[in-house]
Amino acid sequence: MTDLGGFNDHVARIDLSSGDVRYEGIDDEDAKKYIGGRGLGVKYVFDQGVDVDPEGPENLLAFMNGPLTGTQAPMSGRIAVCTKSPLTGTVTDSHHGGWSGARLKWSGFDGLLFEGQADEPVYAYVEDGEVELRDASDLWGLGVHDAMDKIEADHDGQFGKNLSAMAIGPGGENGTKYACIVNEDDRASGRGGTGCVMGSKNLKAIVIKSGTRMPKPADPETFTEGYQEAMNLIRESDVTGPNEGGLSLYGTNVLMNLTEEMDGLPTRNGRYTSTHSEADADPSEPNIDAENVSGENVRENILVDEPTCHSCPVACKKETEVTYEHKGEELNVRGESYEYESAFALGPNSMNDDRDSIAVMINKCNDLGIDTIEAGNMIAMAMEMTEQGKLDDLDDGIEWGDAEHMIELLDEIAHHSSDLGELLAKGARRIAEARDAHDNSLAVKGQTIPAYDPRAMKGMGIGYATSNRGACHLRGYTPSAEILGIPEKVDPSEWEGKGELCALFQDLHAISDSFDICKFNAFAEGIDEYVAQYNGMTGRDVTEDELMEAGDRIYTLERYYNNLVGFDGDDDSLPGRFVEGDEAIPGQGGVEGELCELEKMKDEYYERREWVDGVVPDERLDELGIEVGPGTGVSSGDSPAPADD
């Protein structure tokens, strides 16, 4: 039990096999050591045991909010989904914004823990501190958008007022390894295959009904001081300033032109470092221009609305509307959000600069419930394999930049309705193994890279390699310093110091993910504002160092989980084209000849983390107070499992 402010001290443990629902409090020591949200969610997943099949009934699927979720704190509308990933085999957490997290908190819960497997499709209905499992047979088979329409029609409530829902689409139902969970605002827990886990449990949706019941801070004066300072910094920031900052005006896609200009935009399945360097290399080929799919272009031509999440003044979501002709049919598509990573994967990395086709594909991915980054990168991988003759037996594969085929292929990936779609639904690692295509894969630990080239941004190189959930920009967002100069500008092409910088950002983001608040606040706020708001809400009196240690503890627990599964320093790798070796493709343009000095950065990073070749030693576990949970088969005195265990 915990009496910390910001907590309801109420978690539901739902056994989908039996239909039983049990309620429990939160261990006070765990609440203090792991904060909430991601931290507590990963602790629950760890305690479940690491030796579970990600798509089996034993795997835990945890929906968690944090002590700041649903409060007045800026950007506090996030929810964390934690589980063992079917895509990577690692522990994973994936977050989304909107109102789901806030409404879960307002309905009386800190978390929902799903285990087991329902015999028939069900959904969970949450209201007033109780959870009820209901028949979802009439929802199964529907896309996310139709499912949301039916959910709203079937309940005495209204999205945007007192109702929220999180659902899977055909991708999750059919076991696409990178299926995601999408809420009524098209906000997605996109990475790691959380939707695939949900589908394996025959859990179609979670429906939450609640009024607005924002938690009151335990120490109002301290919280108010922290909140006011945070809001001042957000308003003054060139990045987050409402209606003025780049993120507010253009959304995350403000980065498209910036990374293109610095030759940091992976293009043509990461062969090139920008669209203009690709064009310079082969002017005779049909070439593309990243500006056509940039945030500026989107705002000027197809932007129709700028909705926001709970307690967020930035409004980075960019809702678009396009009319697009596909297979002789005129499609009118309105949806959100035209994100940078989505535009990269479905755009330049696939040699596509048709702005409107990308809007159609983003909307389709949301409806199908599949990760836009992974889906786009799988298609880019298939395009390169087609060029090399590796998919000649699968309807001749898919050609570079074929937007019409891409749109069709997304359906085939989610429904496994073609041989090529079924292959791409498995994810990069399995494709590489099945087709001897390791040199075509842009994956780390089975998950592919987002839109930052590690030949141009060395911090992203060490960040991708050491991310506990596979290649990811959101574990430690070093482009904040490398591109935007926050908290201070660092040379993106310099490798020295990036191991230290990466670990710092990883710990900070572990904190914000556990609060659970949006990472974009870190473009303005710092640890001082984090401490004040956390202490004010919970009634604690932690120092900056103690809070940073909590971030370190959370990140280290995730790494220890992965060690027990069998991951070590050899898995902290990068795709061959980014580093020295037979597959190397040096950067072009402004980063001509550059490769990522990964091994040097790993040495620096491991020294900072006090890990041994990517493995957490017992002494570090003891220093951070990480206790081994039941079901792991490893005591605190034993060495972590070797990589081949």
N, C-alpha and C positions, 0 to 999 in steps of 0.2 A: 504494500500500500504506500502511496505517496500523497502528501498534502501540499506539494509544490503548486504555486499559482500557475495558471495556464494549462493545467491538466484537469481532466474530468475523473481521473483514476478509474477509468472504465474501458475495458477492452472486451470484445466478443471473440470467442474461439468457436468457429463454426465447423463441425464435422459434416462434410457434404455426403459422406458414405451413409451415415446413420440419420442425418437430418438434425442431430442434436446441436443446441446452441448453449454454451456456457459463458458466464461472465466472470471476469476477474479484474483485480486491481493491477497496478504497475509496481514492481519492486522499487522501493525508494532509492536504493543504491544504484540500480540500473538507470533510473531516471536521471540521477546526478552524473553518472559516469558517461552515459551515452546520449544525453540531452533529449532525444525524442526523434520523430520522423525517421530519417534514414538510419541514424545510429541505433535507435531502439529496434527498428525493423530488421536490420542486419543481425542484431543480437538475438532476436526471436528465431531468425532463420538459422543462425549458428547453433542455437540450443536444440533445434529440431534434429541436428545431425547433418554431417556433410555427405554421407554415403547414401544419397537418395537419387532416384531417377527424376530429372527435372519435369518430365511429363507423367510421372507416376503419382499415385495417391498420397505417398509419404511427403512429397515436397510441399513446403509451406508457402502460401501466397499471402503476404502481409500488406495491408493498406494502412498507412500510418500518417497521422499529422503530428505536428510538433507543438511545443509550448507557446510559440508565437503565431501559429496558424489560426486564422479566423479572428485575430485581434486587430487593434488599430494600427499595429506596426506596418510600415510601408511594405507593399508587395508581399503580403502574408497570406496569399490564396493558394499555396502549393500543397500537394499531397505526394507522399513517397510510396511506391510499390516495390517491395523487396521480395526476392525469391532466388532460387538457383536457376540460372539461365539455360534454356534448351539450345540456344545458339552457341554459347561459349563454354558451358560447363562450370563457369565461375559463379560466385555470388554476384548478384546484380541488384541495382536499384534504379528505378526510372520514375521521373516526376512529371506532373503536369499542373498547369495553372487553371484559371477559371474560378469556379466556385465550389467544386466538389470537396476540396479539403476543408474549406471554411464550414460548409454545411454538415460535413461529418462531425466536426468539432461542435457545432451548434446543436446537433441532434443528440449530443451527450457522450460521444465516443472519442477516444484517443486512437483507436485502431480496430481493424477487423482482421482476424487471422483465419484464413481458410485452409483446411486440410481435407484429405480424402477425395472422393470422386462420386458425384451424383450418378444414379442409374439413368436418369432422364434429365433433359435441360431444365435448369432452375435459374431464378434470379433472387437476389437478396433484397428485401425491403427493410429499410432502416428508418425508424422514427421514435422519438422520445425514449432513447436509451435501450431500445429493443430491436432485435433482428428477427425477421421471419423469412423463411425460404418459401418461394412461390413457384408455381409451374411456369416455365418459359417456352413451352413447346410452340406457342404461336409467335415467339420472337426468333427462335432458332432458324437460321437460314437467311434472315434479313440482313441487309447492310446496316451499318451503324445509323445512317440518317433515317431510314424507315423505322428502325427499332426505336429511335428517339421519338419519332412522331407518335408511335403506338404507345410508348410508355407515358408520354404526356397526356394522350387522350384517355388512357386507362386509369389515370390517377387524378384525384381531386387536388390538383396543384398546377403550377405554371413555372416552366423554366425561366430563370431570371428573377423569380419572385420568392418562391418557397420550395422549389423542387430542383434536384440535380440528379444526374445519372452518369454512370460509367459503363461502357459496353464494349463487346468485341464484335467484329464482323466476320465474314467468311474466312478471312485469313486465320483468325484464332480458332474457329470451329474446325478447320481442315488441317491444322497443325503446321502452318507456315512458321518456320523457326524464328522469324523476326516479326511475328504478329504483335500488334500493340493494343493498348486499351485507350479508348477515345471517349471524351465526355460530350455533353450536349453542345459545348462551345467549340467542338473540333480541336480541343486541347488534348494532346496525346502523351501518354507514357510510352514513348516510342521505341526506346532501345532495349535490346537484350531479350526480346521475346516474351515479355510478361503476358501478352495476349494469348500466346501459344499455351502457356501454363494455365491460364484461365479457361481456355477452350478444352484442355485435357481434363479439366475437372467438371466439364459440362455446366459451367457457370457462365451464363450469357451476360448478365448485367448486375449492377448494384444501383439501387434506386434509393435516394435519400430525400426525406421530406423534413424540413425544419424551418422555423422562423429565424430571425437574426438575434442571436444571443451571444454577443461578443464577451469573452472572458474579461473579468476585471483584474487589473494588476494588483499583486500583493503589496507592492510598494509604489503607489501612484506617482509620487513626486519623482523618484528615480526614473520610472518608465517614461513619464512625460518629458523630462529633460532629454532623455535619449531619443525619443520619438521626434521631438521638435528639431533637434540638431540633425537627425537623419533627413527629415523633410527639407530643411534648409539646404543641405548638401545636395540632395536630389534636384531641387529647383535650380541650384547654381551650376550644376554640371553641364558641360557642353554635350555630353552623351545622353543624360537622362532628363534634362530640363523639359518639363511639359510643354509641348507644342513648339519647342525650339531646338532641343537636343537631337542629335542624329538618330538615336534609337526611337525617340518619340515621333519624329517625322517619317522615317523610312522603315522602322522595324529592324529586325536583325539583318535584313538584306541591305542595310547601309554599308555592309562590309564587302559587297560584291565588287564595286569599283575600286575600293581600297586595296583588296588583296590582288586584284588584277594588275593594278598599277605597280605593286611591289613584287610582281612575279611570284605570288604565293598562292595562286589558285590552281589546284590540280585539275588538269584538263586531259581529255582523251584517255581515261582510266589512269590518270596520274603519270602519263609519259611526259607531259609538258607542264610547265609551271605557270602558264597563263594562256589565254586564247590567242593573244597577239604573238607569243613566242611559237605557238603551234602554227600559226599562219606564216610566220617568217621562215619556219623550217621547211614548209612545203606549200608555197604559194599556189601551186597548181590544183591542190585539193579544194573541195568546197570548205570554206573557212567560216568561223563563227566569231561573234563579238559579245563578250560578257556584259557589256553595257546594255544590250537589248533585254537582259533579264535582271537588271539591277533594281535596287529599291527606288532610285530616282525615277527610272522609267515606269515602274509599277505605279508610283504615286501620281505621276503626271497623266497616265493613260487609263488605268483600270481600277484604281482605288475607289471604293464606294462607302466604306465605313471603317471606324477605328475603335472597336469595343475594347474594354479593359477587364482586368481580373479584380478580385476582391482587394480593396484598399490599395490600388495602384494608380498613381498620378501620371505614369509614363505613357500608358496605352500603346504598347509596341505592336499589338496585333493589327494586321493590315488585311481587311476583308476586301476581296476583289470580285469583279463580275466580268465575264467575258462571253462572247458569242463565238463559237468555234465549230467549223464544219468537219465532221468525222464520218467517213464512209458514206458520204452523201446526205448525212443527217446534220441539221443545224442544232448544236447544243448550246443552251444558255445556262452557264454555270456560275453560281455565286457561292463563295465559300471563303474560309480563312484557314490558315494564314500563309501568305507567300513568304515563307521563311528562307533565310540565307542558305542553310545546309540543304534544305529540300531543293531549292533552285539550283544549287551546285550539282547535286547528284543526278537530278533529272535533266539538268542543263549542260553546262560545259563539260562535266566529266563524261557525259554520254554524247558529246558533240551536238548538242541541241541548243539553239538560241531562240527558239520560237516561244516567246513569252506566254502567249495565251494557251499553248498546248501544255505548258508546265502548270498553269493554274488549273487546267482540267485534270492533270495527273495528280496534283496535290489533293484536290478534292476527292478524286477516286481512291487514292491511298487511304484517306481518312474514312471514307465509306466502307472500304474493304477491310480496314483495320490492319494495315501493314505499315511498317516504318518507312518513311519516304527516303531516308538516307540509305538504308540497306537495300531497298527496292531499286533505287536509281543506280547504286553501285553494282548490284548484281547484273543489271542490264548492261552497264558499261563493261563489266567483266566479260559478259556474253558477247558483246560487240567485238572486243579484242580477240576473243577466242574464235569468233566467226572469221575474222580477218586472217587468222592463222590456220584455218581449216579444221579446228578442233570440234566443231559442232555440225559438220557436214551431214551427219546422220539424223539431225534433229531439225528437219524442215529448213536446212541451210542457215539456221541461227537467226541473227538479226544484224542489220547493217548499221553503221555509225549514223546517228542523228535521225533515224527513222521514227519520227514522233507518232505517226499513225500506228506503227507496229508496237511501239512502246505502250500506248494506251491499251491496246488489246492484250499485251503481255501481262500487264498488271492484273487483269482479271484472271488470266491463266495461272499466275503465281498464287493468287489467293484461293482459287478453286481447284488447283492442281489439275486443270482440265486439258493440258497438253503436255507432251514429253518435255519440252523446253521449260514450260512454266513449273512443272513438278521438280525439275532439276534445280532451277533457280530458287525455289522455295526452301531448299535445304540449307542455304547459306554458303559463304565463300569457302570455308574450310572443307566442307563435304564435297563441293564442286571440284575443288583443287585435287582432292584425293581420288575422286571418281574419274577425273578426266586428265590427270597428270598436268594440271594447270596451276601449279604453285606460283609460277612466275607471273600469272595473270591476276593473282589475288592481292588486294590492298588491305588485307585483314591483319589484325593483331589479336591473338587469342580467339580467333574466329569471328570477330566483329570488325567491319570495315571503317576506314578513316572518314571523318567529316572534312570540311572544306578549307583546310589549312595545310599547305605543303611544308613538310618538315625539312626540305632542302632550303627553304627561305626563312622559316621560323623554327629555329633549333629547339626552342622551349617546347613547341608542340611535338617535336620528335621524341624527347624524353617523356613528355606527357602521354602520348599514345602508347609508348612501350610499357610504361609502368602503371597505366590505368588498371585498376582491379576489375573492371567490367569489360575489358577489351578496348580497342581504339576509341578514344573519346576526347572531345575538347572540354567537356564540362566537369571532368574530375579535377583538373587544374588549368584554369584558363589563362595561360601565359600570354596569349595575344593581347590581353588587357594592357600589359606592359610593352610588348613587342610592337603592337600596332597603335594603340590608343595612348600610351604613355601614362597608364594608371597602375600603381601609385606613382611610378616614375618611368621615364623612357629608358628602355634598354635596346641594345643593338640586336635586331632579330637574327643576324647572320653569325653572331658570336656564340660559341657553345659554352665557354667558361661561365660559371655561375648559374647556368640554367638548371642544373640538378637541384641546387638549393632553392631557386625561385619556384620550380615546379612543386617541390615538396611543400613549400609555404602556401601556395595557392591550393594545393590538394587539401591541406588541413583547414584552410579558411572555408573552402566549399563544403567540406564535410560538416562544418559547423552550421553554415546557412541551410544546407539540405536537411539538417536535423532540427533546425528551429521550426518549421520548414518555411523558408522565405525564398524569394526569387534571387538567383545569383546576380541578376542585373543590378541589385542594390549595391554590389561591390564596386560598380563604376563610380559610386559616390560615397557610400559609407565605408567606415573602417572598423577595426576591432574595438575602438572606444565606444562607438554607437552600438555595436553588437552586445558588448558587456552591459551597457546601461539598460538596454531594452530587455535583455535576458534577466538580469538581476531584478529589474523593476517588475517584470511580469511574474517571475517565480518566487521572489522574496529571498533569493540567495544573495551571496556576497562574494562571488568568484572574481578573481583577478584576470587580467589579460592572459597571463601565462597559464593559469589554470584552464581557461577556456580553450586556448590553443592546444594544450595537452589533451583535452577531450577530443579535438579534431584529429590529432595524431593517434589517439587510442582507437577511434572509429576506423581510420584508414588502415591501421595495423591489424585490427581484428579482421577486416575484409581480406587483407593479404594472408593472414594466418589461415583463414578458411580456405583460400585458394591453395596454400601450401599443403594442407591436409588432403585436398582433392588431387594434388599432384603437380601443381605449377611451381616453377622456380625461375631463376634468372634467365635460363635459356628461352623462356616464354616472353620475357621482356624484350621483344624484338620489333623490327620494322620490316615492311615489305622490301624485297631485295633491290628494287629500283631506286630506293631512297638512300641506300648506304653502300659503302665500298663492297665490291664483290663482282662475280660474273654477271649478275643481273643489273648492275648499276646503270642508271640513266642520269648523268649530271644535270643540274638545273640549267635553265637558259635565260636569256634576257638579262635583267638586272642581277640575277643570281647565277650567271653563267659559270659552269664548272663546279658548282656547289653540290656537296652531298652532306648528309647528316652524320656528325661525329658521335654516334650513339654510344659506343663502348666507353669513351672518355666521360660522357655525361652520366652513364650508369655508375661508374666508379664514384663520382662525386655524389650522386643521388643516394647510393647505398650507404656511403659514409654518413651522410646527413640523417638517414633513417635508422642507422645502426642495424642494418640487415646484412646477412651474409649471402652473397650471390642470389639476392631476391627472396631469401628465406628469413623469417623472423626467428631469431634465437630465443631460447628460454629466458635469458636474462632480460631481454627487451619486453617480453610478455610480463615478467614480474615487475619491472620498473613502471609499466603502464597500468598495472593492476588488472590485467586481462586473465580472467579465470576460465579454464576450459569447461565448456558446457557438457551436459549429458548427451550421449549418443555419438560422440566423436571417437571414442576408443583411444584417446590420447590424454594422459595426465599432464599436469603442469610441469612435471619433472622429466617427461620424455622429450626426445627431439622431434621436431616436425617431420612428417612423413616425407621420404625422398620422392623425387619427381616420378619414379616409375612405380610407385605404390598404387 
